């Protein structure tokens, strides 16, 4: 298992979650330019990274279990 890669994925996911929270907050305060598809892009990237993390963790669990 490449723990360095997994750690980077966790960090990237946290970064994307923070960006999405900021984007959502800006949208709540009525900034019109925020509705440009950024939220769907962030959500898609978050989903992809989460899926990759899940696959890596499932592989690790199968080997240690």
Secondary structure, DSSP 8 states (H G I E B T S, - for coil): --HHHHHHHHHHHHHHHHHHHHHHHHHHTT-GGG-SSHHHHHHHHHHHHHHHHHHHHHHHHHHH-
